[in-house]
Amino acid sequence: MQLNATAARVPAQPDVLYVITGLQVGGSERQLSVLASALGLSGMKVAVYSFVDGPVRAVLQQNGVEVVLAPGGGPSTWRGFLLATFHLLWFMARRRPRIAHFFLPASYLIGAPMAMLVRVPVRVMSRRSLNNYQRTSVARVAERCLHRTMHAILGNSRGVVEQLKAEGVAPTRLGLIYNGVDNRAYQEGNRRGETRAGLGLTPDALVICIVANLIPYKGHGDLIEALGRAAAQLPSPWRLLVVGHDTGIGPALQKRASELGLRENISFLGARDDIPALLGASDIGVLCSHQEGFANAVLEGMAAGLPMVVTRVGGNAEAVVDGETGFVVAPQDSEGLAAAILQLADDDTLRMRFGDAGRQRAVTQFGVQRFVESHRVLYQGLQAGRQPSDVAPVAIG
């Protein structure tokens, strides 16, 4: 009788357990939120284990997804690392998920060995960036060892997939699933005039927008230099909207903008929760990263109908078709960036043509439904004993 009572207190076995480093507002976290919420609403039992709390937890819980947080504040200290490791091991052993899926490097390095120990039947890892973070040989070796224990390893761009191949992942266990964007969020209503008024922008202003946290590799400095080159030829008035959390480089960027005489033309807006409205109020989208896996910001700009100017890194050129939905330029090339922006600034018709084509491409190639369905079909295939190379939506052609 006691055994039955104890068993009754154990929550249901998850179909999928997602393990992620944290739940802050970032690209990987938002993609996980979309995926877990959609699968949960479809009837699957989904749980998310996170080492660090954040705003995305509330979104997941509102959509009925179980969220479990590691004790001790996460693996940033040895005490937190040990607590998180043993708590995750206990959780997996108690709940016995059918599938464990790891997002982001720390969750992979900690979670994958725990999943092996408790013999989770299906184990999946998603690489969502280039492997520049592997700064030490320990991280490189550890990940390559863990790769052998996964049933599927996913990249979100061909650039990421090629790096995984170079790390020794067998092609049969590799899959490609591009990020997904909810196009509806960027097409509901026309608030362009209202948003512009709130930003102090006139209806005729040319508005350029970059959505990226202020991190050196995101290339904000390159964009400011490019606008310094182009300023004399840009139509007046014009404004650059810089949207993203400042990790510490904001003052230097503002100083350089002032030196180039651009300070009145650039609005540093910080982190915002009204990205669709800001993109809808803009005319040109830019992402000029030095490195990238597959940027959600590019898809969001396309979904909003913006012609995009992006750098040829990671999956940027897989999203933006050069000369059809925007322009693809070399990274860290302020001259090329300036030329592309000027070409769009001077041609309303070109901006509209590229923007319409980009919106259509976002709907057909990168819609959130396709993103979710690809994962669902992959999970079914893996549970049936198939390999990613045999699962059509994720197989690498």
N, C-alpha and C positions, 0 to 999 in steps of 0.2 A: 504493500500500500504506500509506504514511504517512497519507494522507487517511482511509482506512478506519479505521485505528487511532485517529486523533484523534476521528472521529465516534463511535466506540464508547465513548470516555470521557465523552461528553456525556450526562448523565442524560436520562431520557425527558421529552418535552414535556408540561408540565402541562395538564390540561383546564381547571383553574381555579387561578389564582394570587391568593391573598388578600394584600392589603397593609394592615398595621395599624401604628399608632404604637408600641404596646408590648404586652407579654404579662403585665402585672400582673393581679391578680385583681379584675376589674371586670365590670360587666354586659355591655358590648360584647365584651370579651375572652372571657367565658364563652360568649356566644352564638356567636361565631366558632368556638370550640373544638368546641362541639356540632355545628355545621354542617359544618365541615371534616372532623371525625372520621366523621360519619355518611356523608357523600358518599364519603370514602375507603373506608370499609368496604363501600359499595355497588359498588365497582369503578372509580370515577373516580380519575384521577391528580390529587392535590391537593397544592399547596405553599402555605406561608405565609411571607411576608417581613415581618419586624418590625424596626423601628428600634431598639427597646430590648428587652432580655431580661426574663424574668419567670417565675413559677411555672407559667403556663399552657403554656409550651413543653414541659415534661415530660409533661403530659397529652396534648398533640398527638402527641408522638413515641411515647408508649405506644400510641397508636391508629394508628400507622403513617403519620402525616402528616409530610412533609418540612418542616423549619423552617430558614429561612435568616435570619441576623442581620446587620444592617448593621455595618460596622467603625466604630470611632471613638466608640462609646457613644451614637450617635443624634444627632438634629439640634438638641440644646440649645445647641451652640456653632457658630460659623461653620465651623470645621474639621470637626466632626461632620456638619453639614448638607451640606457639599460631598462628604465621603466617602460619606455615605448616598445622596446623589443619583446620583453617578457609579457607585456599586456597584450600585444598583437598575437603572440604565440598562444596565449591563453584563450583569446577571443576566437581564433581560428579553430583551435582544438575543441572548443565548446560548441561552436555553431556549425562547423563542417561545411563551409561554402562549396558549392559545386564548381564554381569558377572563381579564381582570384585574378584580378586585372590591376596592374601597377602603372600609375601615372607619376612621372617625374623621378629623377635619379635617386634621391634619398629613400623614397618609398620602395624603390626597386632593390636597392642594396640591403635594406633592412628586411623588407617583407618577403622577398623571394626565398631566402633560406628558411624562413618560418613556414612558408607554404610547402616547401619540400619536406620539412620535418613532420608536418601533420598530414602529409600526403593529400593535399588538395588535388582533385582529379585533373583539372584543367588550369593551366597557368599561362597568363598573357601579359606581355609588356608593351606599352606604347612609348616610343621615342618621339618627343614632340619638339625637338630642337636639334641643331647640329651638335656634334660631340665636342665642341670647344670647351665645355665645362670639365672635361677629363684632363685636368691640369697635372695630375700626378699619375705615376705608373701604377700605384695601388688601385686607383679608381678604374683605370683602363683594364687591368688584369682581372679585377673583381667582376666587372660587368661582362667581360668575355667569358668568364667561367659560368656566370649565371645564365648567359644566353643559352647554354647547352641544356639548361633545365626547363626552358620554356617550350610550350606547345605551339605558341604563336608569338611573333615579334612584329609589331606594326610600326610603320613610319607614316608621317602625315605629309610627306612630299617625296618625290623621287630622289632629291638630294640627300634626304635623311636615309632613305632605303639603300642608296649606294654606299653610304658610310657604314651601315649595318652589315652589308655584304663584305666590306673591307675588314670588318671586325670578326669575320668568320662565321656569320650566321648563314646556315644552309638556305638556299633560295626556296626550298619547299616549305620552310617555316616562316618565310617573310610575307608580309601583306602590306598593302597600301590603302589607307582610308584617309581621304582629305578631310580637313575640318569642315564643319557644317555651319551655315548661317541661317537664322530664322528671317527670311525675307519679309515676312509680314510686318515685323517690327519697324522696318524702314520704308513702309509704303502706306501706313495708316494715317491718313489726313495730311494736309499741307499746312505746316506751321512755319513756313519759311519766313514770311513777313514778321510774324510775332517773335520768332527767335532772333531775327536780325535786329529788330527794334530793341529787344532786351540786351543785346550786345553793343548797342550804339552804332549799328551798321546801317548805311543807307541802302535802299533797294537796288541801286545801280553799282554798288561796290563789288569788285572782284574779290572773292573770298577763297583762300587756300587753307586747307585743314590737314594737320598731321595729328593722328591719334596714336600715341606711343609714350610710355613712361620715360621720363627724362633720365636715360642711361646712356653713357658715351657711345655704345655700339649701335644705338638707334639712329645716329647720324644727324641729330638736330643741328649740330655745328655746321655740317656740310650744307644743310638747307639754308641757314642764315647767310653763309658765304655766297650761295647761289643767288639768293634774293638781293644781296648786295651788288652782285654783278648785273642783275636784271632790272633793278629798281627804276633806272632812268627810262626803261622801255615799257614798264608795266602800266596798264591803264590806271588812271586815278579816278576815284579812290580805290585802294586795295588794302587787304588785311590778311595776315596769317594768324590762324587760330592754332595754338599749341595746347593740346589736350593730353594730360597724363600726370601721374604722380611724380614729383620732383625727388629724385634720390640724392640730390646734392649739387648737381651741375647747373641748376637754374640761374643762380647769380652770375656765373661766368657767361652763360648764353645771353643774358640780358645786357651784360657789359659789352659784349661783342656787337650785339644789335645796336646799342647806342653809339659805339665807335663808327659803325657803318651808316649812321643816320636813319636807322630803321625802327627805333624804339617805339614810335607812335604807330607804326604799321603792324606791330606784333602784339598779340594778346596771349599772355600766359595764363591759361584758365585752370590749371591744376587738374586733379582727378574729378571727373564729372560722371553723373548717372543719367545724363540726357544725350548720349552719343547720337542716337538716331536723329534727334532734332538738330544738333550741331552740324551733322553731315548734310541734312536736308537744307540747311541754310548756306551751304558752301557750293563752290563752283568746280574746284579741283581738289582731289585727294592726293596726298603724298605719303610714301613710306620709304625712307632712304637709309635703311639699316645696312650695317657692315656684315651682319650675319643674321640668319633667320631660319627657323624650321619651316613653318607655314603660318603666316601672320593672319590672325582673325581680322585685324584692322583693314587689310586689303579687301577681304570679302565683304566687310561691312560697308566700305566705301563703294564697292561695286553694287551692292544691294540697294544703296541709296541713290544710285544712278550717277555717280561721279566718274569722270575720266580719271584714271589713276596713273600717277608717275611713281614707279618703284625701281629699286635697285635689283640687279641680277644676282641675288643671293637666295639660297634655300629654295623654297617653293614659290617665290614671288612671280617668276616668269612662267610658272605653271598655272597661276591664277590669271594674270594679266597677259593678254595676247598683244604683243608689241605691234603698234600700228592699227589695231582693231578695237581694243577696249582701253587703251592708254599707251604709255611709253615705258619701256624698260631701259634703264641706263646703267652704266658701270657704277659699282660702289665707290664712295669717296671721290667722286668726280663732280665737283661743284659746277664746273663749266657745262658739262653735259646735262646736269640737273637744271641749270638755268635755261638752257636752250629748249628743253622739253616743256618747262613751265611757260616760257614765252610763246611757244608755238600754240599751246592751248589757250593762253590768255588772249591771244590776238584773233581767235577764231571761234565765235559762238557756235557755229554750225558743227565744227569738228568736236567741240565739247559735248554737244547734244548727241551726236552720232556715237561717239565712244561711250558716253554714259548709258545710252539705251542698250548698246551691245553688251556692256559690262553687267547691267542689271539682268538681262536675259541669261547671260552665262552664269551668274550667281544662282539664278533660279534652277537652271537645268543641270548644272554640274556640281554645285556646292550647296544644295538645299539641305536643311537640317533633317528632312525625312530620309534622304539618301544616306546621310551620315549615320543615323540611328539604325536604319534597316540593314546597312552593311555589317554593323556590329552584331545585330540579332542573328543574322544568317551565319556569320562566322561562329558565334557561340554554339549554334545548333550543329554546325558541321564538326566542330572540335569535339563536342560531346558524342557525336556519332563515329568518332575515330578518324575523321578526315583531316588533311593538312591544309593550311592556308592556300597553298598553290592549287588546291582542288576546289576552292570556294570562289565562285565567279566574282562576286562583288569586291573581293579584296585581292584576288590573284594579280600578280604583276605581269602585265603583258609585255 
